[in-house]
Amino acid sequence: MRLPIIAANWKMHKTVKDSLQFAEEFIEMLGEDHKGIEIVICPPFTALYLLGKRLRGTGIEAGAQDVFWEEWGAYTGEVSPGMILETGAKYVIIGHSERRHILGEGDTAVNRKVKRALASGLVPIMCVGETLAEREEGRAVSVVRRQLEEGLKGVELLRPHLVIAYEPVWAIGTGVNASPQDAQEMSRLIRDELGGLFGVEVAQEMRILYGGSVNPGNIGGFVAQPDIDGALVGGASLEARSLADIVKQTEESVYGS
């Protein structure tokens, strides 16, 4: 059985003070009973070191929201894998739709970041997903397939040290989520594509997340699907109670109450 993962993406929210206060509240609410769920919190870079330090020993991992494809150099404003690892973070989100569609990040940049992250020992959470226009034009499958093929071009995996997050762009932050059935169909396609790239055995062990207006009320329907192994959570992860409830509902859906 694949270990479910709930990853919180705080985007450009929370100061260092806010992040540490969240951690105190969340750890207290969660208690010790979350061994069957891997939890990752991805704060802004400014809070990553201190939040990661606070999370050590709690069973909760820290992650970054982005990474650059070089280890050092004249790249103003960028952050290297080594810098991220020094904070104690284990995961890094790569290719989120907001970086693709707002900041112009293409498949080539995603590919370079994934390769560098893997080579450095970080676990990428690589995001794929179609826009509403692409879905309405019947191109959702071809878009996601292209993002997978181009984003993972030249990547060699002998073990499943990679997570894929399917995030339909039209469902992110809109309050409108894909149905569990729609998300399962795309997750199944993603797993089949991964099988072609890395072999069936590795693909079966890799975790696929759903993201897009996930909340405590709908998470159970998603993680109940055979090819969905958790969620990348945005807005609903900003409140400690909401994220704790998402973890609880995931546990109940996967393991039973």
C-alpha positions in Angstrom: 0.0 0.0 0.0 1.3 3.5 -0.9 1.6 5.8 2.1 -0.9 8.7 1.7 0.5 12.2 1.7 -1.1 15.5 2.5 1.0 18.4 1.3 0.1 22.0 2.3 1.1 24.7 -0.1 0.8 28.1 1.6 1.8 30.1 -1.5 2.5 33.7 -0.6 0.9 33.6 2.8 2.2 33.7 6.4 5.1 35.6 8.0 7.7 33.7 10.1 5.6 34.6 13.2 2.4 33.3 11.6 4.1 30.1 10.5 5.5 29.2 13.9 2.1 30.0 15.5 0.4 27.7 13.0 2.9 25.0 13.8 2.2 25.1 17.5 -1.5 24.9 17.0 -1.3 22.2 14.3 1.0 20.0 16.3 -1.2 20.2 19.3 -4.4 19.4 17.3 -2.7 16.5 15.5 -1.2 14.8 18.5 0.8 11.7 17.8 -1.8 9.8 15.9 -0.9 10.5 12.3 1.6 7.7 11.6 -0.4 6.4 8.6 -0.3 9.8 6.8 2.8 11.7 5.6 2.3 15.4 6.1 4.3 18.1 4.3 4.1 21.8 4.9 5.5 24.2 2.2 5.7 27.7 3.6 7.2 30.8 1.9 11.0 30.7 1.7 11.4 33.2 4.5 9.8 30.8 7.0 11.2 27.6 5.7 14.3 27.3 8.0 12.6 28.1 11.3 9.4 26.2 10.5 11.5 23.2 9.4 13.4 23.4 12.7 10.2 23.4 14.7 8.8 20.4 12.8 11.8 18.2 13.4 10.9 15.2 15.5 7.2 15.6 15.0 6.9 13.3 11.9 5.8 16.3 9.8 8.1 17.3 6.9 8.9 20.7 5.5 9.0 21.5 1.8 9.8 24.4 -0.5 7.5 25.9 -3.1 10.1 26.1 -5.8 13.8 25.5 -6.6 16.3 26.6 -9.2 18.2 24.2 -11.5 21.7 25.3 -10.6 23.5 24.9 -7.3 25.1 28.3 -7.3 25.8 31.3 -9.6 24.6 34.7 -10.7 20.9 34.0 -10.5 19.4 36.9 -8.6 16.4 35.9 -6.5 16.7 32.1 -7.0 17.2 29.4 -4.4 19.3 26.3 -5.0 18.6 22.7 -3.9 21.5 22.8 -1.4 20.1 25.9 0.2 16.7 24.2 0.6 18.3 21.0 2.0 20.2 23.1 4.6 16.8 24.2 6.0 15.9 20.5 6.7 13.3 20.4 4.0 12.7 17.2 2.2 10.2 18.0 -0.6 9.9 20.7 -3.2 6.9 21.7 -5.4 7.8 22.1 -9.0 5.7 23.3 -12.0 2.7 24.6 -10.0 0.1 26.1 -12.4 0.6 29.5 -10.9 4.3 29.4 -11.9 3.4 28.0 -15.3 0.6 30.5 -16.1 1.4 33.6 -14.1 5.2 33.5 -14.2 5.7 31.8 -17.6 7.5 28.7 -16.5 7.5 26.1 -19.3 8.0 22.4 -19.5 11.7 22.8 -20.1 12.2 24.7 -16.9 10.2 22.2 -15.0 12.3 19.4 -16.5 15.6 21.0 -15.4 14.3 21.7 -11.9 13.0 18.1 -11.5 16.4 16.7 -12.6 18.4 18.9 -10.3 16.1 18.3 -7.3 16.4 14.5 -7.7 20.1 14.7 -8.2 20.4 16.7 -5.0 18.3 14.4 -2.9 15.1 16.4 -2.8 11.7 14.8 -3.5 9.9 16.7 -6.2 6.1 17.2 -6.2 5.7 17.8 -9.9 2.4 19.5 -10.8 0.4 18.9 -14.0 -3.0 20.0 -15.1 -5.1 21.5 -17.8 -6.9 24.9 -18.0 -10.7 25.2 -18.4 -10.3 26.1 -22.1 -8.1 23.1 -22.7 -10.6 20.8 -21.0 -13.5 22.3 -23.0 -11.6 21.8 -26.2 -11.1 18.1 -25.3 -7.3 18.5 -24.9 -7.1 17.7 -21.1 -5.5 14.3 -21.7 -3.0 15.5 -24.4 -2.0 18.5 -22.2 -1.3 16.4 -19.1 0.5 13.7 -21.2 2.7 16.4 -22.7 3.5 17.9 -19.3 4.5 14.5 -18.0 6.6 13.6 -21.0 8.4 16.9 -21.3 8.7 17.5 -17.5 10.2 14.0 -17.0 12.3 13.8 -20.2 15.6 12.2 -19.5 14.7 11.4 -15.9 15.7 7.9 -14.7 14.0 6.4 -11.6 14.8 3.1 -10.1 12.7 3.9 -7.0 9.7 6.1 -6.7 11.4 9.2 -5.4 8.9 11.5 -7.1 5.4 12.6 -6.5 2.9 13.8 -9.1 0.1 16.3 -8.3 -2.8 16.5 -10.7 -4.2 20.0 -10.4 -6.8 21.0 -12.9 -6.1 24.7 -13.2 -9.8 25.6 -13.4 -10.3 24.1 -9.9 -7.5 25.9 -8.0 -8.7 28.5 -5.6 -12.1 28.6 -7.3 -14.2 26.5 -4.9 -15.0 24.2 -7.8 -13.3 20.9 -7.7 -13.1 18.1 -10.1 -15.3 15.1 -9.2 -13.5 12.2 -7.5 -14.3 10.2 -10.7 -12.8 12.8 -13.0 -9.7 13.0 -10.8 -9.4 9.2 -10.7 -9.6 8.9 -14.5 -6.8 11.4 -14.9 -4.7 9.8 -12.1 -5.1 6.5 -13.8 -3.8 7.9 -17.1 -0.9 9.5 -15.2 0.0 6.2 -13.6 -0.2 4.5 -17.0 2.1 7.2 -18.5 4.5 6.8 -15.6 4.6 3.1 -16.2 5.7 3.7 -19.8 8.4 6.1 -18.6 9.8 4.2 -15.6 8.2 0.7 -15.7 5.1 -0.7 -14.1 6.6 -1.6 -10.8 8.0 1.9 -10.1 4.8 3.5 -11.4 2.6 1.4 -9.0 4.7 2.6 -6.1 4.7 6.3 -7.0 2.2 8.6 -5.3 -0.3 10.7 -7.2 -2.0 13.6 -5.5 -5.1 15.6 -6.4 -5.2 19.4 -5.9 -7.8 22.0 -6.5 -10.2 23.4 -3.9 -9.6 20.4 -1.6 -11.2 20.8 1.9 -12.2 18.6 4.9 -15.6 17.9 3.3 -14.4 16.5 0.0 -10.9 15.0 0.7 -12.4 11.6 1.6 -14.0 11.1 -1.8 -10.6 11.7 -3.5 -8.4 9.5 -1.4 -10.9 6.7 -1.6 -10.0 6.4 -5.3 -7.5 3.6 -6.2 -5.0 5.9 -7.9 -5.2 9.0 -5.7 -2.8 8.9 -2.8 -3.5 12.2 -1.1 -3.7 15.9 -1.9 -1.8 19.1 -2.5 -3.9 21.6 -0.5 -3.9 25.3 -0.9 -6.3 27.6 0.8 -7.7 25.0 3.2 -4.2 24.4 4.6 -3.9 28.0 5.9 -5.9 27.3 9.1 -4.5 24.7 11.5 -8.0 23.2 12.3 -8.8 22.8 8.6 -5.5 21.0 7.8 -5.9 18.8 10.8 -9.4 17.9 9.7 -8.1 17.0 6.2 -5.5 14.7 7.8 -8.2 13.1 10.0 -10.6 12.6 7.1 -7.9 11.1 5.0 -7.0 8.6 7.7 -10.7 7.6 8.1 -11.2 7.2 4.3 -8.0 5.2 3.8 -7.8 3.1 7.0 -11.4 3.3 8.4 -12.6 5.1 11.5 
